[in-house]
């Protein structure tokens, strides 16, 4: 079945003036009421039983100069990760063909860089062009971008650029010191100004407070235009990283985060991203009820495990969920 995505109202119809207190109030709504409200909003803009499928490939792994406390790819940490050079274009295209055969409609490529290097950029652009020619939507996450780099990626056919805000402005310094919050906002502005779609979300379960989770969503929803895609990641605690021993987040708090994201950004695709291997099928089902309608599909997310394709297909069958075409 083809996807059903209702025509969204003009962007001006969406709110961009949320206060922190208002977002916290959404989080504090009784659970059943919150999910009912989120599902009601979800059905205004999307078919309720369809999920968009993306596949993520690490095209350059490890050795990143940033010190993001959650990331096994940081050169600052002692995670057991083997560095890998930038992949060849044909390797990437073969992975894209496999993803497409498995039902993916969007192919995302990630490189562990602070920002793209000039000597590698032509190869990156060729990857975008090649994946686009396969008929897939294209997405990349390469770190910070200049205005010129954003324009070059757009001209190559890039549909989405991912650059997460990660957490609230107040908690950000507890997780990352090598890149500022404003750096991230500047990259999102370059992407938007170039005419590409924005993919931006964050990570929960890093030891932050509910107020910080509210602050992350406040920042995203108060951007001049809502991100078209909002990935919500559950922290994957990796040995050798500073956040390896942080206390696990209550799964119901994760579901609340998804529901509040749906209420605040009604027409965005809200994606269940990292951390699904630690979630029960029941928790994932609640996330879909709360308005999640996109997942990463495949056994790896950059450097961490992801539920297998067969497991996801089985879950979709049990829930009566179809993959968007």
C-alpha positions in Angstrom: 0.0 0.0 0.0 1.2 3.5 -0.8 1.8 5.9 2.1 -1.0 8.2 3.3 0.4 11.4 4.5 -2.3 14.1 4.8 -1.5 17.6 3.5 -0.2 19.6 6.4 -1.3 23.1 7.0 1.0 26.0 6.4 4.0 26.1 8.7 2.6 29.2 10.3 -0.2 27.1 11.7 2.3 25.3 14.0 3.6 26.7 17.2 7.1 28.0 17.6 6.7 29.8 20.9 6.7 27.0 23.5 7.9 27.9 27.0 9.7 25.3 29.2 6.8 25.3 31.7 4.3 24.4 28.9 6.4 21.5 27.7 6.9 20.2 31.2 3.1 20.4 31.6 2.7 18.1 28.6 5.2 15.6 30.1 3.2 15.6 33.4 -0.1 14.8 31.7 -1.6 11.5 32.9 -0.1 8.8 30.7 -3.4 7.6 29.1 -4.5 11.1 28.3 -1.1 12.0 26.9 -1.1 9.0 24.5 -4.7 9.7 23.5 -3.9 13.3 22.7 -0.7 12.3 20.8 -2.5 9.6 18.8 -5.3 12.0 17.9 -2.8 14.6 16.6 -0.9 11.8 14.8 -4.0 10.8 12.9 -4.5 14.3 11.5 -1.3 14.1 9.5 -0.4 10.5 9.0 -2.0 7.1 8.4 -2.0 5.5 11.9 -0.7 2.1 10.9 2.2 3.0 8.6 5.8 3.4 9.5 8.6 4.9 7.3 11.7 2.8 7.1 15.2 4.2 7.0 18.6 2.4 6.9 21.8 3.9 8.4 25.3 3.1 7.2 28.6 4.2 8.8 30.6 5.3 5.8 33.6 6.4 7.9 34.0 4.9 11.4 35.9 6.1 14.5 38.6 8.6 15.2 36.3 11.5 15.6 37.9 14.6 17.4 34.7 15.5 19.2 34.3 14.3 22.8 30.6 13.5 22.8 30.2 11.5 26.1 27.8 8.9 24.5 29.8 8.1 21.4 32.1 5.1 20.9 33.6 6.8 17.8 35.2 9.6 19.8 39.0 9.6 19.8 38.8 10.8 23.4 37.3 7.5 24.7 38.5 4.0 25.1 35.6 2.1 23.5 36.6 -1.1 21.7 36.0 0.2 18.2 38.1 -0.4 15.1 38.6 2.7 13.0 37.7 2.4 9.3 38.5 4.7 6.5 35.9 6.4 4.2 34.2 3.7 2.2 34.3 3.5 -1.6 31.3 4.7 -3.5 30.4 1.3 -4.9 30.5 -0.2 -1.4 28.0 2.3 -0.3 25.8 1.8 -3.3 25.7 -1.9 -2.8 24.6 -1.4 0.8 21.9 1.0 -0.4 20.6 -1.6 -2.9 20.4 -4.2 -0.1 18.5 -1.7 2.1 16.1 -0.9 -0.7 15.5 -4.6 -1.3 14.6 -4.9 2.4 12.0 -2.2 2.3 13.9 1.0 3.1 12.8 4.2 1.4 15.5 6.4 2.9 19.2 5.7 3.0 21.2 7.5 5.6 25.0 7.8 5.6 27.1 8.9 8.6 30.7 9.8 8.9 32.6 10.3 12.2 33.9 13.8 11.4 33.8 17.1 13.2 33.1 18.4 9.7 33.6 17.1 6.2 37.2 17.3 4.8 37.8 18.9 1.4 39.8 15.9 0.2 36.8 13.6 0.9 34.0 15.8 -0.2 33.8 14.8 -3.9 33.5 11.1 -2.9 30.7 12.1 -0.5 28.9 14.0 -3.2 29.2 10.9 -5.5 27.6 8.7 -2.8 24.6 11.1 -2.7 24.2 11.1 -6.4 24.5 7.4 -6.7 22.0 6.6 -3.9 19.6 9.2 -5.3 19.8 7.5 -8.7 18.6 4.2 -7.1 15.3 6.0 -6.2 15.9 6.2 -2.5 15.6 9.3 -0.4 19.1 10.4 0.7 20.3 11.5 4.2 23.7 12.3 5.6 25.2 13.2 8.9 28.8 14.4 8.6 29.2 16.9 11.5 29.1 20.6 11.1 28.5 22.2 7.6 29.4 25.5 6.1 26.9 27.3 3.9 28.9 26.2 0.8 29.0 22.6 1.8 25.2 22.6 2.4 24.7 24.0 -1.1 26.9 21.4 -2.7 25.1 18.6 -0.9 21.8 20.0 -2.0 23.0 20.2 -5.6 24.1 16.6 -5.5 20.6 15.6 -4.5 20.7 15.3 -0.7 17.2 15.2 0.7 17.8 15.3 4.4 20.7 16.3 6.6 20.9 15.0 10.2 22.4 17.1 12.9 21.0 16.4 16.4 20.8 18.9 19.2 21.3 16.0 21.6 19.8 17.5 24.8 18.8 20.9 26.3 21.1 23.9 26.1 21.6 23.7 29.9 22.7 20.1 30.0 24.7 20.1 26.8 28.0 21.0 28.5 27.7 17.9 30.7 27.9 15.7 27.5 30.0 17.6 25.0 32.7 20.3 25.3 34.3 20.4 21.8 31.4 21.9 20.0 28.9 24.5 21.2 25.1 24.4 21.0 25.2 27.4 18.7 27.5 25.4 16.4 24.7 22.9 16.0 22.0 25.5 15.5 24.2 27.2 12.8 24.5 24.0 10.9 20.8 23.4 11.0 20.3 27.0 9.7 22.7 26.3 6.8 20.8 23.1 5.9 17.5 24.9 6.0 18.8 27.9 4.0 20.1 25.5 1.3 16.6 24.1 0.9 17.2 20.6 2.3 15.0 18.9 4.8 16.2 18.9 8.4 16.6 15.8 10.5 17.3 16.7 14.1 16.4 15.2 17.5 18.3 14.0 20.5 19.3 11.4 23.0 17.5 10.7 26.2 18.7 8.6 29.2 22.1 10.5 29.5 21.4 11.4 33.1 19.5 14.5 32.2 16.3 15.6 34.0 12.8 15.8 32.6 13.3 19.5 32.3 16.2 18.8 30.0 14.1 16.5 27.9 11.5 19.2 27.7 14.2 21.7 26.8 15.4 19.6 23.9 11.9 19.4 22.4 11.4 23.1 23.1 14.5 24.0 21.1 13.4 21.7 18.2 9.8 22.9 18.1 10.8 26.6 18.4 13.1 26.5 15.3 11.8 28.7 12.5 10.5 25.6 10.8 10.0 22.2 12.5 12.4 19.5 11.5 10.8 17.2 8.9 12.3 14.2 10.8 12.9 14.0 14.6 14.9 11.0 15.7 14.5 10.1 19.4 17.4 8.0 20.6 17.6 6.0 23.9 21.2 6.1 25.1 23.1 3.0 24.2 25.6 2.6 27.1 28.9 1.7 25.6 31.9 0.5 27.7 34.7 2.9 27.5 32.5 6.0 27.1 31.9 8.4 30.0 28.2 7.5 30.0 28.6 3.8 30.2 27.4 3.5 33.8 24.6 6.1 33.7 21.3 4.8 35.2 18.8 3.5 32.6 15.8 5.6 31.7 12.3 4.4 32.6 10.8 3.1 29.3 7.6 4.9 30.0 9.5 8.2 30.2 10.8 7.4 26.8 7.3 6.9 25.5 6.3 10.2 27.1 9.1 11.9 25.2 7.8 10.5 21.9 4.3 11.6 22.7 5.3 15.1 23.5 7.4 15.3 20.4 4.4 14.3 18.4 2.2 16.9 20.0 4.7 19.7 19.5 5.7 18.8 16.0 2.6 17.4 14.5 3.7 16.9 10.9 7.2 15.6 11.6 8.3 12.0 11.2 9.2 11.0 14.8 11.7 8.2 14.5 12.7 5.5 17.0 16.4 5.4 16.6 19.2 4.1 18.8 18.3 1.9 21.8 15.6 -0.2 20.4 17.5 -3.4 21.2 17.0 -2.6 24.9 13.2 -2.0 24.4 10.6 -4.6 24.7 8.1 -5.1 21.9 5.5 -3.7 24.2 7.5 -0.5 24.8 8.0 -0.1 21.0 4.2 -0.6 20.5 3.5 2.1 23.0 5.9 4.4 21.1 3.9 3.8 17.8 0.7 4.5 19.7 2.4 7.7 21.0 3.0 8.9 17.5 6.3 7.4 16.4 6.1 6.6 12.7 9.7 6.0 11.5 12.4 3.5 12.5 15.9 2.6 11.5 15.8 -0.8 9.9 18.7 -3.2 9.8 21.1 -4.9 12.2 23.5 -2.0 12.8 23.2 1.7 13.6 26.6 3.2 12.8 28.4 1.2 15.5 25.7 -0.2 17.8 23.3 -3.1 17.4 19.7 -2.7 16.1 16.9 -5.3 16.0 17.1 -7.6 13.1 15.0 -7.1 10.0 13.0 -10.3 10.7 12.2 -9.2 14.2 10.9 -5.9 13.0 8.8 -7.5 10.3 7.3 -9.9 12.9 6.5 -7.0 15.2 4.9 -5.0 12.4 2.8 -8.1 11.5 1.6 -8.5 15.1 0.7 -4.8 15.3 -0.9 -4.6 11.9 1.7 -2.0 10.8 2.7 -1.6 7.1 5.9 -0.1 5.8 5.4 3.1 3.8 6.2 2.8 0.2 
